[in-house]
Amino acid sequence: MATTPPPAAEILGTLGDFTSRENWDKFFALRGTGDNFEWYAEWPNLRSPLLALLGDRGAAGEADAGAGAAAPEILVPACGSSALSERLYDAGFRRITNVDFSRVVVADMLRRHARARPEMRWRVMDMTDMQFADGSFDVILDKGGLDALMEPGAGTKLGTKYLNEAKRVLKSGGKFVCLTLAESHVLGLLLSEFRFGWDMSIQAIASESSKKSAFQTFMVVMVKGKMGVVQTIKSLLDQSAEYCNMKQENAVIRALGNENIIRESYSSGVDVLLSLRDLQLGAIGDLKVIVPGRRRQFILGEPETSLYCYKAVLLDAKKQTETLVYHCGVFIVPKARAQEWLFASEEGQWHVVESAKAARLVMVFLDSRHANIDMDIIKVKDLSPLIKDLEPGNPEEEAPIPFMMAGDGVKQRDVLEEATSEITGPMVVEDVVYENADGDQGSMPEKMFRRLIFGRSSGLVQSEALLIRDPHSNETDKKNKNASATSKKRRNQKKGSKNSLRIDHSFLGSSYHSSIISGLSLVASALSAASASGEKVSTTVIGLGAGCFPMFLRGCLPFVDIEVVELDPLVAELAKKYFGFSVDEQLKVHLGDGIKFVEDSVAANHSASNGSARNSIKILVIDVDSSDLSSGLSCPPENFVEDPFLQKAKELLSEGGLFIINLVSRSSSVREMVVSRLKVVFEHLYSLQLEEEINEVLFASPSERYLDINNLDGAVAKLKDLLKFPVDVESDIKKLQRLR
């Protein structure tokens, strides 16, 4: 006999926490025994969509068992005191297992149904930790269970744990049916957790108009398919239906639209950057299985689950042979070496896999976020737990995962100065000797380089110069040596030996700077004519850095007049102090904004010309990095490639010349955007893409005047005759491509 329950307010007041077993025991105890409780979506509204989904396999299965048709095994997690299971049982679906972690409600339901429905099973069990074998059920029918675990503000931990269990105990081809209010945090978890390898659909559950609820119930169906396959979601929502809560439904429709955009990008073949969770969900197939030749970039780690995030690449060895020593290994690449061919290119990465002798290798790339972190913390506390999720086979039966690491490429480092400016941020000047660097500098056994590093761009080596022994220091060395023979003075002399080094301004440390010089072949005839006539070629360089490029340009092409514009006075100070930068009549520095300098130059040209044309070639070089990487541009800042500045650059070069941009962007769409803008403004556009680097040098011109576009071979020869320092012009020009 059913007991009379206390007032509803008193009962609901027990459920302060929907994830508490004690609260649910108290809730069901207060409700009493013998009646059903439905949070939402009662049987009359569920009957048609559920039976259409399940078919007649329930009734027919029992009758035709001898013919080989098996009734579906159905799991109802968080069953509570709902009448759903008994209605399905009475409709012919007898193989139903109900679980709930409340002993009170399971005892009551078992007592009520043991005789009337003897084949139905009841278990006291936590649905986030179920004691069923893998692949035990054909159907999982969740009515509000996930919603209860996903209280707003509680996070996704319990919900994710439950869904992992549901996926585990469901058979291949089985259906996970979730009856939910589809609140944004719940729907968001469902969409992401069932993104890979599941066929997903959603529909609204009708309700009688006389009993219209303030909330709409949705039925989300996920069919377990082939791991790694991504399919768009089938929406069966009808916006015109009167029974729908339109606000809820519109929110769901928007969420489905956004999710389908994501899914289409995954299935389009585009190399989307995956997360570790995507890999765990089967985005690239079963991680427990080695797939020879499989390679995928992804982000390792998440803010909520790890100390740091890392760019990583998973590689399964192309040949699974007996020579492989490790079932899985980790190879850490320091920031200073990340752009090397061996680690940055796909071909190079396969070489690393072979050398590591690992069946699966996870390459992890460090960046500025990890600069001052103890490596043991990164390896032991952070990476080790993350890598366990990527380990193939049965981890308990395998040997420990080895950690390997490439050196940072620097054999010796001497920091000369650390400085910070309000404009550029932290900067470092240091002298380094690279590993395997050949020495050919007299008594200096190894080449030494001086570097200027900008901290704002993930430790970008902004400039690099070669240090050589100053020949004028030899006389000083001899005098010092004769002045005293004491060991103390010799030690002091050795300690101060760096004073005998100077910057070699005939050396270009950046290959893109060499490409800029080589690209001048496009106007070699005009340069040659200017040199022969004694005319100076006006050259503006936006961005000083350490001053290595303008110093090289001054010495290499003595007939150019160079004006460098630098925004940060501290950068100019460091260039003079450590990199031998100096100004004279041929080379001047202006401190200020580069865009305004170009605008002022255009205005000055208009005033000076007074309507008369001047026959002079001009060169404008944009060589400045961006402090804001949100636009996808590392170099230059976005306003240097927007139409207003491009138009001013065109005006500056109206009499002919070259507009040169050092372009750095890892986004192909951003690169295409820059190129398309240049094509609109300039009549001619060329590109020189550097191999093994992300730099691309673009050369634009408003007209054919001064361009040697019909005889590049001859132009290369003319340029080489003009250069005072060696540059491999032929190799660079072979990579030159005409874009317009």
Salt bridges, closest charged atoms under 4 A:
ASP35 OD2 - ARG31 NH2 2.50
GLU38 OE1 - LYS143 NZ 2.67
GLU73 OE2 - ARG95 NH2 2.64
GLU73 OE1 - ARG121 NH2 2.92
GLU86 OE1 - HIS113 NE2 3.37
GLU86 OE2 - ARG117 NH2 3.86
ASP90 OD2 - ARG117 NH2 2.98
ASP108 OD1 - ARG111 NH2 3.48
ASP108 OD2 - ARG112 NH1 3.52
GLU119 OE2 - ARG94 NH1 3.78
ASP134 OD1 - ARG168 NH1 2.73
ASP138 OD1 - LYS171 NZ 3.47
GLU165 OE2 - ARG168 NE 2.90
GLU193 OE1 - LYS167 NZ 3.42
GLU193 OE1 - ARG277 NH2 2.42
ASP199 OD1 - LYS234 NZ 2.63
GLU259 OE2 - ARG195 NE 2.78
GLU259 OE2 - ARG263 NE 2.84
ASP271 OD1 - ARG296 NE 3.13
ASP316 OD2 - ARG294 NH2 3.19
ASP316 OD1 - ARG360 NE 2.70
GLU340 OE2 - ARG337 NE 2.81
GLU346 OE1 - ARG295 NH1 3.88
ASP367 OD2 - ARG369 NH2 2.60
ASP367 OD1 - HIS370 ND1 3.44
GLU391 OE2 - HIS327 NE2 2.56
GLU391 OE1 - LYS388 NZ 3.68
GLU398 OE1 - HIS327 ND1 3.91
ASP408 OD2 - ARG413 NH1 3.67
ASP414 OD2 - LYS498 NZ 2.72
GLU417 OE1 - LYS577 NZ 3.03
GLU430 OE1 - ARG413 NE 3.07
GLU430 OE2 - ARG451 NH2 2.47
ASP431 OD1 - ARG450 NE 2.68
ASP431 OD2 - LYS498 NZ 2.93
GLU446 OE2 - LYS411 NZ 2.82
GLU563 OE2 - HIS590 NE2 2.88
ASP584 OD2 - ARG554 NH1 2.74
ASP600 OD2 - LYS596 NZ 2.93
ASP623 OD2 - HIS513 NE2 2.82
ASP625 OD1 - ARG456 NH2 2.70
GLU651 OE1 - HIS606 NE2 3.14
GLU651 OE2 - LYS648 NZ 3.84
GLU655 OE1 - LYS618 NZ 3.88
GLU672 OE2 - ARG671 NH1 2.69
GLU683 OE1 - ARG740 NH2 3.84
GLU696 OE2 - ARG671 NH2 2.68
GLU730 OE2 - LYS720 NZ 2.78
ASP732 OD1 - LYS735 NZ 3.72
